[in-house]
């Protein structure tokens, strides 16, 4: 299926302004954190972590809750774009 011209594919080297909802003003805020591309965003680590009452299984999470779950990826596949 060909990509629409209005929605180009997002790649690791895409600029932050290529992401939906990220305009020039928000991109400047990201730039203050040295985040200029999608790759930079994915590699950005938070300054602190919220820790709740331990980890649970993914099946224990509810849509309204904040929690931490741990899982194992059973399989993955590469999709060429």
C-alpha positions, 0 to 999 in steps of 0.5 A: 500500500503506497504512503499518502503524501500527507503522512510520510513514514516515520523513520528513526532519522525523522525530524521531531516536526515530522511527528503528528502534533509536534510543531516548531514550538514543541520541537524547540522544547525537545531541542532543549533536551537535545532531542532532534530526531525520533531516534533521539526521542527513543533513546531519551531516558527520564531523570527519575522513575515512578515506582509503584508497589512492585511489578505485575503481569501485563494481564493485571493492568487496567486501562485506568491504572498506572503500573509496571509490567514485565514480559518476554517478547516471544517473537518479532519480525522485521517489516521493510518499508 
